[in-house]
């Protein structure tokens, strides 16, 4: 992109016969793809400046063509130019303006990485909560996108991944929606009111439902992507597997 801009700058400041066509050759397909979108679609200052120069130089009698050519390795003089370019890149650089698109992507990447670092551990040692289960199972990996599911199933998948599933007795008890005679509300995973309605062995946290609940062993075994009564975290990573397990959990509760 910079080479194209400098070439156009040279042509604008060193005018020649304005009837001769101009062909600028480049091996940068990404630069050509960006410029092909047109002047109004440019997201960088440099792209906008290139289009401004193109419109300035081109006339009805003189066409300006940006032509892609294969990488020009082996052409005499090019190797020396590459060496000089590398040396120039190592010099102290002037601060160049950053386009909005680059800033947006950098901010999104920073926020995503910060969110991964700030995920709570499982279980939360101060509240014995279930919300940090995904970090314990998956580390810094992000869950795959939810696609090909109906709205209800997609909501279930998103909720159980965050540890706030509306089908979980433990979660409902933690927000006061499933009180017992002995405890109206708490976040303690050892509370009797938080126990799994299928097996009663422990709180029905997302980890319990997806990996260890005895009541879902047969379901896990029949899911082709799992095929195991006690799967690994990798085997329940897919959205369709999560959806199948939570749907089975709901169905078994209603019997």
N, C-alpha and C positions, 0 to 999 in steps of 0.2 A: 504493500500500500504506500509506504514512504517513497519507494523508488518511482512509482507512478506519479506521485505528487511532485517530486523533484523534476521529473522529466517534463511534466506539463508546465512547471514554473520556468524551466529553461526555454521551452518553446514560446511561452508568453513574453519573455524578456529578450528573446533573440529571434524576432520575426524574420521569416524568409518568404519565398514565393507562396502567397496565400491561396494558390490554386492547386498546389500539390497535396495529395491525400497524406494523412499521417497515420502510421500504424505503430502502435506501442506494444511490444512483445513482453510478456511476463509469464513466469511459471507458477504464479500464485493463483490457484483456483479459488481459494477463499476470498481473496481480494476482488476478483472478477464477479464472484457470486454476490458479494455485498453490493458492489456498484451496479450490478444488473437490476437491482430492485428499484432504481430510479432516485432522483435527487431528493424527493420528499420523504423517502424511506430510510435515509442515512441516519445511523445512530452514533456516529463518531464525527468529531470536528474535521478530521482528515478526510473522511468520505465526502462530507459536504463541500469542503474546499476543492476536492478533485472534480466534483460535478460542476462547481462554479467555473473552474478553469476550462473544463470541456465545453461548456456552453459559451464561454468567451472566445475560445479558439476556433470552434467549428463554425462554418458558414455554409450557405446553400451550395457553394462551389467547392468546398473542401470538407471532406468527411474525416472524422477522427475515429479510428478503430482500435479497441483494446483486444489484442489477440493472445490467446493462451498458447504457449509452446512448451514442449517437454523441458525438464531441467537441463540447463546448458553446461553440465559438467563435461570437461574435456575440451571445451572451446578455448583456443589460445587467449590468454589474458584473463580468463574468468577465474582461474585458480588464484592468481595474484590478487584479483579483486576480492575474493573471499577472504584471503589472509588479511588484507587491509581492513575489510569490514569487521573482522573479528577483533583486530587491534583497536579499531574505533569504538567498538562496543565495550571494550574494557576501560576506556577513558571515563573520566567523571562526566556524568550526563546532566543536562539541564532538566529541570522539572517540567514535564509535559502535561498539558491538561488532560484530565480523565473524563471520558464520556459517561453519560448517565447510565447506559446499559452496563458498563463495567462496574460502576459503583453499586448498582442494584445487585448484580451477581455476587460481588464481594461481601455486601452486607448480608445477603441471604445465606451465603456459605458460612460466615462468621456466626450468625444466629443459629444455624443448624448444628454447628460444631459445639457451640456453647450449650445448647439444649441437650446434646448427647452427654456432655461432661456433667451436667447438673441433674441427670436422672437420679432419682433416689435409689439407695441400695435396698436389697430385699433380704429379710423383712426390715422395715424401718426400726432400728433399735430403740427409738424413743417412743414409738406408738404401736409397734407391732403391726404396722399396716401392710396391706398387700399391694400397694401401688408401685413398688419398685421391682416387681417380679420380672418385667421384660429385660431390664438391664442385667439381672442375674443370669438369665437364660441366654440372651443374645449379645451382651456386651455393647459395643458401639454400633452394631449393625442396625440398619433401619428396616422396619417391616416392609414387605413388598406391597405394591399398590393393590387396592381392593377393586376388582373388576369382575364382570360376569355374574354378579350376585344381585338379588332383588334388594330393595331398600332396607327391609327388616334385617336380612342377613348381614348386609354391609354395616348397619349400625351395631349389631351384635359383635362383629369382628373388631370394629374400632373400639368399642367399649371394653371388651375383655382384654385387649392389648394394653389399654391404659390402666387396667385394674379397677375400673368403675362400671362393671357390667350389671345391668338391671335384673339379670336372671340369677345373680349370686345372692344367696342368703347372707353370706358374710358382708357383702357390700351394703345390702339393704339394711342390715342391722347396724352397720357403722354410721348410717345417716338417719337412724331412728324410724325406718320404715318396716322393720321386722322385729318388734320388741318381744321379749319373753317375760314370764312372771318374775324371774330372778334378775333380769337385766333389760332395761328399756333401750339402751343404746351404748355401744362402745366400739372401739377399734381393735380390741384384743383378739388376736387370732386363736387364742386358747379358750375363748368364751364359749360356753355350751350353745348359746343362741346363734353362733356363727358356723356351726357344724354343717357339713354337707348333707343335704336331704336324701341323697341316694345311698351313701355308705355310712354316714355318721362318724367316720373315723377322725376327721379334722375339718378345719374351715374350708369351704369351697372357694378357695382363691383361684385365680386363673391358672396358676401352676398346677394345682391339684386337679382341676377339671381337664386340662389338656394332657397332662402327663401321668398322673398316678391314681386317679379315682378308680377303685375296683368296679364301680357300677358302669364304667364306660370301657372296660377292657375289651369286651366283645365288639364294640363299635370301632375301636382303634384297630383291632385285628382285621376287620372287614374293609377298612379304607385302603384302597390300593397303594396310595402314596405312603402309608404308614406300615400296615401289615405286622404290627407288633403291639402286644398288650401294654408294654411299658416303653414308649418311644423316646427317642432323644429329642432335644430342642430343635435340631435341624429338620426332623421329620414332621414337626407341627408348625413349621415356619410359614408354609403356604397359606394364603387366605382361604382357599376352598377347603383345606383340611380343618382350619379353625372353625369355619362356618358349619361344617358337618358335625363337629364335636359339640358345639354349643347348641345346635338344633336338636341333637340327640339328647343332650342334657335336659333341655326344656321338655321334650316329649316324654322322657322317662319320669320327670317330676309330675306330669299331669295324669299319670296312670293311677 
